Amino acid sequence: MTFKLKEIRIKYKMRAKDIAKVLNMSDSNYSNLERGRIKLTFEDAILISDYLGCSIDELANRKSLNIDDLKKKEIVEHLQNAIKLLIE
């Protein structure tokens, strides 16, 4: 899953240094996080979303699903994949 950290940070007019401080990491590590060189943990995604006041879905650039358009099996598969991504 690709997170749009820099895009979202700029949208909310925040400095990378401020988010790095919230995550208790160096500026260079946060830069690597934005570039995808370091994987974002679920815990860090929560901290960032709380700090910025946005959803984790927005960080992940996810669109909401229209449940009516999906079959039950597809819903279960989607949820299983989402859980796997969160655990990674």
C-alpha positions in Angstrom: 0.0 0.0 0.0 1.4 3.4 -0.9 0.8 6.2 1.5 0.7 9.8 0.2 2.4 11.3 3.2 4.1 14.2 1.6 1.0 15.1 -0.5 -1.2 15.0 2.6 1.4 16.9 4.8 1.5 19.7 2.2 -2.3 19.7 1.9 -2.5 20.3 5.7 0.3 22.9 5.6 2.6 21.0 8.0 6.3 20.7 8.1 8.1 17.4 7.8 10.0 18.3 10.9 6.8 18.6 12.9 5.5 15.2 11.9 8.9 13.6 12.5 8.7 15.0 16.1 5.2 13.5 16.6 6.5 10.1 15.4 9.6 10.5 17.6 12.0 10.0 14.7 14.7 11.9 13.0 14.0 14.3 10.1 16.0 12.0 7.8 14.0 8.9 8.8 10.8 10.8 8.2 12.1 11.8 4.8 12.8 8.1 4.1 9.2 7.3 5.2 7.7 9.9 2.8 9.9 8.4 0.0 8.7 4.9 0.8 12.2 3.7 1.8 10.8 2.9 5.3 7.4 1.2 5.7 4.8 3.1 7.6 3.5 1.2 10.6 -0.1 1.1 11.5 0.7 2.8 14.8 2.5 5.6 13.0 -0.4 6.0 10.5 -2.7 6.5 13.5 -0.4 9.1 15.0 -0.2 11.0 11.7 -3.9 10.9 11.0 -4.7 12.0 14.6 -2.1 14.9 14.3 -3.3 16.1 10.9 -7.0 15.4 11.6 -7.4 13.2 8.6 -8.4 9.6 8.1 -6.0 6.7 7.5 -8.0 6.1 4.3 -7.0 9.6 3.2 -3.3 8.9 4.1 -3.5 5.7 2.0 -5.4 7.5 -0.8 -8.2 4.9 -0.5 -11.6 5.5 -1.9 -14.5 4.2 0.1 -16.2 1.1 -1.2 -19.8 0.9 -2.4 -20.9 -2.2 -0.5 -24.0 -2.6 -2.6 -21.9 -3.2 -5.7 -19.8 -6.0 -4.1 -20.8 -9.6 -3.5 -20.4 -11.0 0.0 -17.3 -13.1 -1.0 -15.7 -10.0 -2.5 -16.3 -8.1 0.7 -14.7 -10.8 2.8 -11.7 -11.0 0.5 -11.3 -7.2 0.6 -11.4 -7.2 4.4 -8.9 -10.0 4.6 -6.5 -8.1 2.3 -6.9 -4.9 4.3 -6.1 -6.8 7.5 -3.0 -8.3 5.9 -1.8 -4.8 4.9 -2.3 -3.4 8.3 -0.4 -6.3 9.9 2.6 -5.9 7.6 
